[in-house]
């Protein structure tokens, strides 16, 4: 191991460096209007910088269930959206809380209507 410098900060051998994923995914130089929900920004995966979006981490400790989780999410969402319509309940907006992972404090409250 050797010393290094990242953005003007000296990193010594044995130092721990953590990448704040929440901040990375909302960085204003990487994403236009980063706090807005815009799924279309991922329509062309090649247009997203390789290290600007890391929902499952990267490198030797990348989540081993990432591929399965994405497939499972698509199947569940497609099944639910084909049968139901969802709407936020007024006054119950989700508040993101960062602990180890990002999660909504108190859950996500939705009204459900059969299609």
LUMGU-185279 format. One record per residue (C-alpha): x, y negated, z negated; residue in one letter. Coordinates in steps of 0.5 Angstrom, whole numbers, plus 500, padded with zeros to 3 digits. Each point is the difference from the previous one (the first is absolute). Example, Ala and Ser with C-alpha at 12.3 -4.5 7.8 and 13.67 -1.06 7.14 Angstrom:
<recs>
+-----+-----+-----+------+
:  px :  py :  pz : code :
+-----+-----+-----+------+
: 525 : 509 : 484 :    A :
: 502 : 493 : 502 :    S :
+-----+-----+-----+------+
</recs>
This chain:
<recs>
+-----+-----+-----+------+
:  px :  py :  pz : code :
+-----+-----+-----+------+
: 500 : 500 : 500 :    X :
: 502 : 493 : 501 :    X :
: 498 : 493 : 498 :    X :
: 495 : 496 : 505 :    X :
: 497 : 494 : 501 :    X :
: 492 : 499 : 502 :    X :
: 497 : 493 : 501 :    X :
: 506 : 497 : 496 :    X :
: 499 : 505 : 494 :    X :
: 506 : 504 : 498 :    X :
: 498 : 508 : 499 :    X :
: 505 : 504 : 496 :    X :
: 501 : 507 : 501 :    X :
: 495 : 504 : 495 :    X :
: 495 : 494 : 501 :    X :
: 493 : 501 : 501 :    X :
: 496 : 497 : 506 :    X :
: 493 : 500 : 500 :    X :
: 496 : 498 : 506 :    X :
: 493 : 496 : 498 :    X :
: 495 : 504 : 505 :    X :
: 495 : 495 : 498 :    X :
: 504 : 494 : 502 :    X :
: 503 : 503 : 506 :    X :
: 493 : 501 : 503 :    X :
: 498 : 493 : 498 :    X :
: 506 : 496 : 502 :    X :
: 498 : 494 : 505 :    X :
: 506 : 501 : 504 :    X :
: 498 : 507 : 502 :    X :
: 493 : 499 : 501 :    X :
: 495 : 495 : 502 :    X :
: 495 : 498 : 495 :    X :
: 503 : 506 : 496 :    X :
: 494 : 500 : 494 :    X :
: 494 : 501 : 506 :    X :
: 497 : 507 : 501 :    X :
: 502 : 501 : 507 :    X :
: 501 : 507 : 502 :    X :
: 501 : 498 : 508 :    X :
: 507 : 498 : 498 :    X :
: 501 : 507 : 500 :    X :
: 497 : 502 : 507 :    X :
: 507 : 501 : 503 :    X :
: 504 : 503 : 495 :    X :
: 506 : 498 : 505 :    X :
: 499 : 493 : 498 :    X :
: 501 : 501 : 493 :    X :
: 507 : 499 : 497 :    X :
: 503 : 507 : 498 :    X :
: 501 : 497 : 493 :    X :
: 495 : 495 : 499 :    X :
: 494 : 505 : 498 :    X :
: 502 : 506 : 495 :    X :
: 493 : 502 : 497 :    X :
: 504 : 507 : 499 :    X :
: 507 : 498 : 498 :    X :
: 505 : 502 : 505 :    X :
: 507 : 503 : 500 :    X :
: 502 : 507 : 495 :    X :
: 494 : 498 : 496 :    X :
: 494 : 499 : 505 :    X :
: 494 : 503 : 497 :    X :
: 499 : 507 : 503 :    X :
: 493 : 500 : 500 :    X :
: 500 : 493 : 505 :    X :
: 497 : 504 : 506 :    X :
: 495 : 504 : 497 :    X :
: 498 : 494 : 496 :    X :
: 499 : 496 : 506 :    X :
: 496 : 506 : 504 :    X :
: 496 : 501 : 494 :    X :
: 498 : 492 : 499 :    X :
: 498 : 500 : 508 :    X :
: 495 : 506 : 499 :    X :
: 497 : 498 : 494 :    X :
: 499 : 493 : 502 :    X :
: 497 : 502 : 507 :    X :
: 495 : 505 : 496 :    X :
: 498 : 495 : 496 :    X :
: 499 : 494 : 505 :    X :
: 496 : 504 : 504 :    X :
: 495 : 501 : 495 :    X :
: 500 : 494 : 495 :    X :
: 501 : 492 : 501 :    X :
: 504 : 497 : 494 :    X :
: 500 : 493 : 497 :    X :
: 503 : 497 : 494 :    X :
: 496 : 498 : 494 :    X :
: 500 : 493 : 499 :    X :
: 504 : 498 : 494 :    X :
: 504 : 507 : 500 :    X :
: 506 : 498 : 504 :    X :
: 506 : 505 : 500 :    X :
: 506 : 497 : 496 :    X :
: 506 : 503 : 502 :    X :
: 505 : 502 : 494 :    X :
: 507 : 502 : 501 :    X :
: 502 : 506 : 495 :    X :
: 504 : 505 : 504 :    X :
: 496 : 500 : 506 :    X :
: 495 : 495 : 502 :    X :
: 493 : 501 : 497 :    X :
: 493 : 496 : 499 :    X :
: 499 : 498 : 493 :    X :
: 493 : 503 : 498 :    X :
: 499 : 504 : 507 :    X :
: 497 : 498 : 506 :    X :
: 492 : 498 : 499 :    X :
: 496 : 501 : 507 :    X :
: 493 : 501 : 502 :    X :
: 499 : 506 : 504 :    X :
: 494 : 500 : 506 :    X :
: 499 : 507 : 504 :    X :
: 500 : 498 : 507 :    X :
+-----+-----+-----+------+
</recs>
